[in-house]
Amino acid sequence: MNLSGIAAVITGGASGLGAATARHVAALGAKVALVDINAENCAEVAKEIGGMALSCDVTDAASTEKALADAKAKHGAARLVVNCAGIAPAAKIVGRNGPHDLEMFRKVIEVNLIGTFNVLRLAAADMMTLDPLADDERGVVINTASIAGYEGQIGQAAYASSKGGVIGLTLPAARELAKSGIRIVTIAPGLIETPMFNNLAPAAVEALIASTVFPKRLGKAEEYAKLVQHISENVLINGTTIRMDGSIRMS
Ligand SMILES: NC(=O)c1ccc[n+]([C@@H]2O[C@H](COP(=O)([O-])OP(=O)(O)OC[C@H]3O[C@@H](n4cnc5c(N)ncnc54)[C@H](O)[C@@H]3O)[C@@H](O)[C@H]2O)c1
């Protein structure tokens, strides 16, 4: 699917991977709607790329329905949906101050997994109404997992569980939506330089870079955006999770 002229919805579009993707696909001619809980940053990125800013919490059914309806009213139903909204707090199962806060665990699952599913289900319902393109394709939903979904570290119980859920969602969603010409693909990034990564101590970052096979550096958000472009254009990629990680395997 060529991105020029199509409608795209990008969650988490106010920052990091989502913002880089928004800039990239807008430069390729897509009509971009950004969905983010951070209204201020969202409006800034939207202004920069001539896109639409939608302030919305992806865990909330009604507000996500409204955001997607507003995007559809302006741009038409989206053929590209990229789920980048996410959070990554770290905590041990039993830490210095006692057991893991259950509400924090719930919140991470809520944003990273249920938020992704919420957007996927609503966007797919709209995408089904579009005319098919070449190969009978109607569009693609790209989710963001993490290599922590495969090899989560100590402190990542909640985050790794949420990302494992996103990986598990990919194939059944692709199988079900195939009859409507909708592809579902997940990207599992390694260590990408974004505001989310800034929470880590410099020593931890150095250690992670050292354990990357090649290239020995952090990834760039633009590299994620280029992968989104490739997945969009390559109709054969479906129902799978692609690692983008310099072959790091976290210990
Ligand atoms: N940066 C990395 O190294 C890395 C690695 C693997 C996976 N990821 C994943 O990539 C995705 C994007 O991460 P990033 O690095 O760009 O982080 P980021 O913090 O820069 O951006 C995340 C965005 O999501 C938004 N958001 C958070 N909760 C939301 C909610 N409930 N509703 C709507 N928007 C919400 C935030 O406001 C923010 O703009 C996340 O799912 C993250 O887990 C990042």
The ligand as a Tripos MOL2 file, in Angstrom:
@<TRIPOS>MOLECULE
LIG
   44    48     1     0     0
SMALL
NO_CHARGES

@<TRIPOS>ATOM
      1 N1         12.0380    3.7010   23.1780 N.am      1 LIG1
      2 C1         12.3320    2.4260   23.2700 C.2       1 LIG1
      3 O1         13.4820    2.0320   23.4490 O.2       1 LIG1
      4 C2         11.2350    1.4070   23.1120 C.ar      1 LIG1
      5 C3         11.6250    0.0660   23.0380 C.ar      1 LIG1
      6 C4         10.6600   -0.9010   22.8890 C.ar      1 LIG1
      7 C5          9.3210   -0.5520   22.8240 C.ar      1 LIG1
      8 N2          8.9590    0.7470   22.9060 N.ar      1 LIG1
      9 C6          7.5420    1.0460   22.8400 C.3       1 LIG1
     10 O2          7.3030    1.9940   21.8440 O.3       1 LIG1
     11 C7          6.1360    2.7490   22.1510 C.3       1 LIG1
     12 C8          6.4860    4.2270   22.0450 C.3       1 LIG1
     13 O3          7.4740    4.5170   22.9950 O.3       1 LIG1
     14 P1          8.3990    5.8180   22.9610 P.3       1 LIG1
     15 O4          9.7630    5.3630   23.2400 O.co2     1 LIG1
     16 O5          8.0980    6.5820   21.7390 O.co2     1 LIG1
     17 O6          7.8570    6.5380   24.2790 O.3       1 LIG1
     18 P2          7.4210    8.0590   24.5430 P.3       1 LIG1
     19 O7          7.2390    8.1420   26.0140 O.co2     1 LIG1
     20 O8          8.3460    8.9850   23.8640 O.co2     1 LIG1
     21 O9          5.9920    8.1570   23.8270 O.3       1 LIG1
     22 C9          4.8620    7.4900   24.3080 C.3       1 LIG1
     23 C10         3.6450    8.3630   24.0270 C.3       1 LIG1
     24 O10         2.4760    7.6400   24.4590 O.3       1 LIG1
     25 C11         1.5880    8.5940   25.0530 C.3       1 LIG1
     26 N3          0.6620    7.9020   25.9550 N.ar      1 LIG1
     27 C12         0.9480    7.2960   27.1320 C.ar      1 LIG1
     28 N4         -0.1720    6.8070   27.6820 N.ar      1 LIG1
     29 C13        -1.2020    7.1060   26.8430 C.ar      1 LIG1
     30 C14        -2.5970    6.8570   26.8700 C.ar      1 LIG1
     31 N5         -3.1810    6.2160   27.8780 N.pl3     1 LIG1
     32 N6         -3.3510    7.3000   25.8260 N.ar      1 LIG1
     33 C15        -2.7830    7.9710   24.7960 C.ar      1 LIG1
     34 N7         -1.4580    8.2370   24.7200 N.ar      1 LIG1
     35 C16        -0.6840    7.8050   25.7310 C.ar      1 LIG1
     36 C17         2.5090    9.5450   25.7910 C.3       1 LIG1
     37 O11         1.8570   10.7710   26.0930 O.3       1 LIG1
     38 C18         3.6530    9.6980   24.8000 C.3       1 LIG1
     39 O12         3.4340   10.7770   23.9160 O.3       1 LIG1
     40 C19         5.7160    2.3110   23.5660 C.3       1 LIG1
     41 O13         4.6790    1.3730   23.4590 O.3       1 LIG1
     42 C20         6.9620    1.6600   24.0980 C.3       1 LIG1
     43 O14         6.6650    0.6920   25.0760 O.3       1 LIG1
     44 C21         9.8910    1.7420   23.0500 C.ar      1 LIG1
@<TRIPOS>BOND
     1     1     2 1
     2     2     3 2
     3     2     4 1
     4     4     5 ar
     5     4    44 ar
     6     5     6 ar
     7     6     7 ar
     8     7     8 ar
     9     8     9 1
    10     8    44 ar
    11     9    10 1
    12     9    42 1
    13    10    11 1
    14    11    12 1
    15    11    40 1
    16    12    13 1
    17    13    14 1
    18    14    15 2
    19    14    16 1
    20    14    17 1
    21    17    18 1
    22    18    19 2
    23    18    20 1
    24    18    21 1
    25    21    22 1
    26    22    23 1
    27    23    24 1
    28    23    38 1
    29    24    25 1
    30    25    26 1
    31    25    36 1
    32    26    27 ar
    33    26    35 ar
    34    27    28 ar
    35    28    29 ar
    36    29    30 ar
    37    29    35 ar
    38    30    31 1
    39    30    32 ar
    40    32    33 ar
    41    33    34 ar
    42    34    35 ar
    43    36    37 1
    44    36    38 1
    45    38    39 1
    46    40    41 1
    47    40    42 1
    48    42    43 1
@<TRIPOS>SUBSTRUCTURE
     1 LIG1         1 GROUP 0 **** ****
